[in-house]
Amino acid sequence: MVTPVSLNAAPGWLRAELVTLAWCWRLSRRDGVVIGLTSHDRDLLIGGLPYRAAPGMKPSAIETRDSLDTATMDIEGAIASDAISTRDLDAGRWDGAELELFLTDWTAAEAAPVTIARGSLGTIERRGASFAAEMKGVTQWLDRPVCPATSPSCRATLGDRACRVDRTPLTHIRRVMAVEGRVVTLDAAAPHMAFGDLLWIEGANCGLASPVIAADGGELHLAEAPAFLPTAPVRVRLTEGCDKQLATCRDRFANAVNFRGEAHLPGNDLLTRYPGG
């Protein structure tokens, strides 16, 4: 969301002849990590969060408009080892991170800031010792379908508000003993892991998750290979999966009442059948 700033409504420090403004970025990763960066040459403390000086960070030109088109902007910056590292970018830790861009008075950081844009990071491109990222505005959600399309399988995600299954008893802690490509070997098998999720809670991959596409006893086949190869057994959190079929919803979870699909709706193949076929 891009917020136009009216000069008359702007705070006094933004209308002064000598402007003491600084750009600030508040980035919230999906794993809960929150960092603050500022274009000022010194660190700032705003709302209890330290904003580290990052002069290399800069936004592209920002265009404000009153249409409902999806608003995007580009952000470029240098990779700082203590904030946004090459290792984390390559591992995908910053994919989909929430971003708030605002202006503040660096001489009085406690003053109310002026929010310029909010959104989430889209495609991130690394260019040597720097990176470029697209920020997608909140209007991108207006592109979503206004109603779900019919489907023979369930459209809900196991444990979400539509499904309502309690995922607590479906969660298990195991150790990964070996990794070979996309296959990880556990110290003990976990039930119903096909279509489930694996979350690394130790080691270099900590905080990263991967869907499980198949399970064979203590071996799990992941959708993608881990970003980093573990050097020792590490703990992972496993969440059981669901194949989104009505029989599974009814027999395994006793949750057919919340099945979000049309398992008995005739498909398009019915239209191609010959009479008496």
C-alpha positions as a Python dict, from the first residue, in 0.01 Angstrom:
ca = {
    (1, 'M'): (0, 0, 0),
    (2, 'V'): (146, 338, -99),
    (3, 'T'): (34, 627, 122),
    (4, 'P'): (36, 975, -34),
    (5, 'V'): (163, 1246, 202),
    (6, 'S'): (-16, 1581, 185),
    (7, 'L'): (216, 1874, 254),
    (8, 'N'): (-48, 2047, 467),
    (9, 'A'): (-105, 1732, 673),
    (10, 'A'): (265, 1654, 708),
    (11, 'P'): (433, 1704, 1047),
    (12, 'G'): (630, 2021, 1109),
    (13, 'W'): (970, 1855, 1073),
    (14, 'L'): (879, 1746, 720),
    (15, 'R'): (773, 2100, 621),
    (16, 'A'): (1076, 2274, 769),
    (17, 'E'): (1321, 2462, 546),
    (18, 'L'): (1600, 2233, 664),
    (19, 'V'): (1464, 1878, 650),
    (20, 'T'): (1615, 1622, 889),
    (21, 'L'): (1452, 1311, 754),
    (22, 'A'): (1574, 954, 729),
    (23, 'W'): (1433, 656, 542),
    (24, 'C'): (1357, 355, 761),
    (25, 'W'): (1271, -4, 675),
    (26, 'R'): (1105, -248, 914),
    (27, 'L'): (1136, -606, 788),
    (28, 'S'): (950, -898, 948),
    (29, 'R'): (1044, -1246, 830),
    (30, 'R'): (802, -1536, 830),
    (31, 'D'): (1001, -1706, 1109),
    (32, 'G'): (945, -1409, 1343),
    (33, 'V'): (1280, -1233, 1300),
    (34, 'V'): (1234, -853, 1283),
    (35, 'I'): (1506, -606, 1186),
    (36, 'G'): (1517, -233, 1129),
    (37, 'L'): (1739, -46, 880),
    (38, 'T'): (1781, 325, 819),
    (39, 'S'): (1947, 540, 554),
    (40, 'H'): (2083, 768, 828),
    (41, 'D'): (2455, 755, 906),
    (42, 'R'): (2389, 656, 1269),
    (43, 'D'): (2168, 393, 1432),
    (44, 'L'): (1821, 504, 1546),
    (45, 'L'): (1593, 359, 1814),
    (46, 'I'): (1227, 377, 1707),
    (47, 'G'): (945, 209, 1896),
    (48, 'G'): (1193, -2, 2094),
    (49, 'L'): (1344, -150, 1776),
    (50, 'P'): (1699, -49, 1679),
    (51, 'Y'): (1730, 65, 1318),
    (52, 'R'): (2083, -4, 1199),
    (53, 'A'): (2256, 246, 972),
    (54, 'A'): (2253, 107, 618),
    (55, 'P'): (2342, 391, 379),
    (56, 'G'): (2338, 150, 84),
    (57, 'M'): (1966, 87, 122),
    (58, 'K'): (1751, 293, -113),
    (59, 'P'): (1399, 271, -259),
    (60, 'S'): (1312, 337, -619),
    (61, 'A'): (1095, 630, -721),
    (62, 'I'): (754, 598, -559),
    (63, 'E'): (445, 690, -756),
    (64, 'T'): (118, 752, -572),
    (65, 'R'): (-218, 709, -740),
    (66, 'D'): (-582, 657, -648),
    (67, 'S'): (-644, 357, -875),
    (68, 'L'): (-674, -1, -753),
    (69, 'D'): (-392, -131, -972),
    (70, 'T'): (-139, -348, -792),
    (71, 'A'): (124, -110, -657),
    (72, 'T'): (485, -226, -659),
    (73, 'M'): (823, -66, -603),
    (74, 'D'): (1182, -179, -607),
    (75, 'I'): (1431, -169, -320),
    (76, 'E'): (1805, -205, -356),
    (77, 'G'): (2075, -236, -95),
    (78, 'A'): (2409, -376, 6),
    (79, 'I'): (2426, -713, 177),
    (80, 'A'): (2527, -666, 541),
    (81, 'S'): (2650, -977, 720),
    (82, 'D'): (2477, -883, 1045),
    (83, 'A'): (2141, -797, 887),
    (84, 'I'): (2070, -934, 540),
    (85, 'S'): (2333, -1190, 454),
    (86, 'T'): (2404, -1380, 134),
    (87, 'R'): (2350, -1703, 325),
    (88, 'D'): (1998, -1605, 433),
    (89, 'L'): (1902, -1468, 92),
    (90, 'D'): (2009, -1788, -83),
    (91, 'A'): (1824, -1998, 174),
    (92, 'G'): (1500, -1807, 110),
    (93, 'R'): (1464, -1674, 464),
    (94, 'W'): (1361, -1331, 331),
    (95, 'D'): (1109, -1456, 75),
    (96, 'G'): (766, -1312, 152),
    (97, 'A'): (892, -1094, 440),
    (98, 'E'): (660, -808, 544),
    (99, 'L'): (803, -462, 485),
    (100, 'E'): (713, -117, 613),
    (101, 'L'): (884, 185, 464),
    (102, 'F'): (856, 517, 647),
    (103, 'L'): (1018, 854, 706),
    (104, 'T'): (1127, 980, 1045),
    (105, 'D'): (1300, 1283, 1193),
    (106, 'W'): (1647, 1163, 1288),
    (107, 'T'): (1682, 1445, 1541),
    (108, 'A'): (1369, 1324, 1726),
    (109, 'A'): (1320, 958, 1648),
    (110, 'E'): (1039, 937, 1906),
    (111, 'A'): (820, 1158, 1683),
    (112, 'A'): (541, 990, 1489),
    (113, 'P'): (683, 860, 1159),
    (114, 'V'): (523, 909, 818),
    (115, 'T'): (444, 573, 658),
    (116, 'I'): (517, 567, 286),
    (117, 'A'): (441, 208, 190),
    (118, 'R'): (357, -134, 329),
    (119, 'G'): (372, -470, 158),
    (120, 'S'): (570, -788, 122),
    (121, 'L'): (891, -875, -55),
    (122, 'G'): (846, -1049, -387),
    (123, 'T'): (1124, -1164, -615),
    (124, 'I'): (1471, -1112, -462),
    (125, 'E'): (1766, -1093, -699),
    (126, 'R'): (2122, -1107, -571),
    (127, 'R'): (2388, -916, -763),
    (128, 'G'): (2728, -993, -615),
    (129, 'A'): (2757, -796, -293),
    (130, 'S'): (2416, -631, -333),
    (131, 'F'): (2055, -732, -380),
    (132, 'A'): (1737, -599, -536),
    (133, 'A'): (1386, -685, -422),
    (134, 'E'): (1038, -604, -543),
    (135, 'M'): (789, -485, -285),
    (136, 'K'): (432, -590, -353),
    (137, 'G'): (161, -364, -214),
    (138, 'V'): (-145, -488, -29),
    (139, 'T'): (-362, -424, -336),
    (140, 'Q'): (-217, -745, -483),
    (141, 'W'): (-474, -932, -272),
    (142, 'L'): (-750, -777, -483),
    (143, 'D'): (-636, -1007, -764),
    (144, 'R'): (-748, -1313, -572),
    (145, 'P'): (-1067, -1494, -677),
    (146, 'V'): (-1374, -1360, -497),
    (147, 'C'): (-1507, -1713, -444),
    (148, 'P'): (-1352, -2061, -450),
    (149, 'A'): (-1375, -2279, -760),
    (150, 'T'): (-1529, -2623, -728),
    (151, 'S'): (-1288, -2911, -683),
    (152, 'P'): (-1317, -3281, -600),
    (153, 'S'): (-1043, -3245, -335),
    (154, 'C'): (-1052, -3028, -25),
    (155, 'R'): (-949, -2665, -70),
    (156, 'A'): (-870, -2613, 298),
    (157, 'T'): (-530, -2660, 457),
    (158, 'L'): (-504, -2912, 738),
    (159, 'G'): (-557, -2728, 1065),
    (160, 'D'): (-664, -2390, 925),
    (161, 'R'): (-985, -2203, 1012),
    (162, 'A'): (-1184, -2385, 746),
    (163, 'C'): (-1055, -2731, 838),
    (164, 'R'): (-1056, -2687, 1220),
    (165, 'V'): (-858, -3005, 1290),
    (166, 'D'): (-628, -2969, 1592),
    (167, 'R'): (-273, -3009, 1463),
    (168, 'T'): (-116, -3045, 1808),
    (169, 'P'): (-143, -3426, 1824),
    (170, 'L'): (-29, -3438, 1460),
    (171, 'T'): (307, -3277, 1541),
    (172, 'H'): (620, -3481, 1617),
    (173, 'I'): (981, -3402, 1707),
    (174, 'R'): (1246, -3617, 1540),
    (175, 'R'): (1615, -3598, 1456),
    (176, 'V'): (1755, -3596, 1105),
    (177, 'M'): (2042, -3843, 1096),
    (178, 'A'): (2141, -3812, 729),
    (179, 'V'): (2061, -3609, 419),
    (180, 'E'): (2108, -3721, 61),
    (181, 'G'): (1971, -3479, -194),
    (182, 'R'): (1600, -3435, -120),
    (183, 'V'): (1584, -3744, 104),
    (184, 'V'): (1628, -3710, 481),
    (185, 'T'): (1661, -4004, 717),
    (186, 'L'): (1504, -3975, 1062),
    (187, 'D'): (1597, -4146, 1387),
    (188, 'A'): (1241, -4281, 1405),
    (189, 'A'): (948, -4291, 1163),
    (190, 'A'): (651, -4055, 1200),
    (191, 'P'): (300, -4147, 1081),
    (192, 'H'): (113, -3996, 786),
    (193, 'M'): (396, -3771, 671),
    (194, 'A'): (307, -3768, 300),
    (195, 'F'): (186, -3416, 211),
    (196, 'G'): (306, -3298, 552),
    (197, 'D'): (570, -3043, 648),
    (198, 'L'): (921, -3053, 793),
    (199, 'L'): (1049, -2754, 991),
    (200, 'W'): (1415, -2737, 1092),
    (201, 'I'): (1447, -2621, 1453),
    (202, 'E'): (1823, -2666, 1491),
    (203, 'G'): (2135, -2621, 1284),
    (204, 'A'): (2208, -2404, 982),
    (205, 'N'): (1860, -2464, 836),
    (206, 'C'): (1683, -2350, 1154),
    (207, 'G'): (1357, -2174, 1069),
    (208, 'L'): (1332, -2311, 716),
    (209, 'A'): (1050, -2545, 617),
    (210, 'S'): (987, -2784, 330),
    (211, 'P'): (681, -2981, 217),
    (212, 'V'): (708, -3359, 234),
    (213, 'I'): (599, -3521, -92),
    (214, 'A'): (643, -3886, 10),
    (215, 'A'): (740, -4096, 311),
    (216, 'D'): (894, -4441, 335),
    (217, 'G'): (929, -4537, 699),
    (218, 'G'): (1205, -4323, 845),
    (219, 'E'): (1289, -4167, 508),
    (220, 'L'): (1115, -3850, 394),
    (221, 'H'): (1126, -3719, 38),
    (222, 'L'): (1119, -3339, 46),
    (223, 'A'): (998, -3105, -224),
    (224, 'E'): (1344, -2947, -235),
    (225, 'A'): (1685, -3025, -93),
    (226, 'P'): (1782, -2847, 231),
    (227, 'A'): (1965, -2519, 179),
    (228, 'F'): (2249, -2633, 404),
    (229, 'L'): (2384, -2983, 468),
    (230, 'P'): (2367, -3071, 840),
    (231, 'T'): (2698, -3180, 988),
    (232, 'A'): (2540, -3358, 1286),
    (233, 'P'): (2199, -3495, 1386),
    (234, 'V'): (1959, -3202, 1426),
    (235, 'R'): (1602, -3180, 1550),
    (236, 'V'): (1310, -3114, 1319),
    (237, 'R'): (941, -3059, 1380),
    (238, 'L'): (718, -3278, 1165),
    (239, 'T'): (353, -3207, 1096),
    (240, 'E'): (140, -3482, 950),
    (241, 'G'): (-19, -3428, 612),
    (242, 'C'): (-351, -3488, 443),
    (243, 'D'): (-420, -3596, 84),
    (244, 'K'): (-735, -3378, 81),
    (245, 'Q'): (-965, -3667, -9),
    (246, 'L'): (-1313, -3706, 142),
    (247, 'A'): (-1244, -4061, 260),
    (248, 'T'): (-937, -3943, 453),
    (249, 'C'): (-1126, -3652, 604),
    (250, 'R'): (-1408, -3882, 714),
    (251, 'D'): (-1219, -4193, 828),
    (252, 'R'): (-898, -4048, 971),
    (253, 'F'): (-1011, -3716, 1113),
    (254, 'A'): (-1390, -3764, 1152),
    (255, 'N'): (-1414, -3419, 997),
    (256, 'A'): (-1629, -3468, 688),
    (257, 'V'): (-1858, -3186, 805),
    (258, 'N'): (-1574, -2941, 733),
    (259, 'F'): (-1467, -3095, 402),
    (260, 'R'): (-1418, -2806, 159),
    (261, 'G'): (-1465, -2984, -171),
    (262, 'E'): (-1728, -3135, -400),
    (263, 'A'): (-1627, -3501, -408),
    (264, 'H'): (-1958, -3617, -560),
    (265, 'L'): (-2003, -3339, -816),
    (266, 'P'): (-1995, -3481, -1172),
    (267, 'G'): (-1687, -3372, -1364),
    (268, 'N'): (-1650, -3249, -1721),
    (269, 'D'): (-1607, -3608, -1839),
    (270, 'L'): (-1981, -3655, -1789),
    (271, 'L'): (-2044, -3423, -2084),
    (272, 'T'): (-1836, -3641, -2317),
    (273, 'R'): (-2015, -3968, -2245),
    (274, 'Y'): (-2231, -4121, -2518),
    (275, 'P'): (-2589, -4215, -2438),
    (276, 'G'): (-2598, -4562, -2291),
    (277, 'G'): (-2219, -4561, -2242),
}
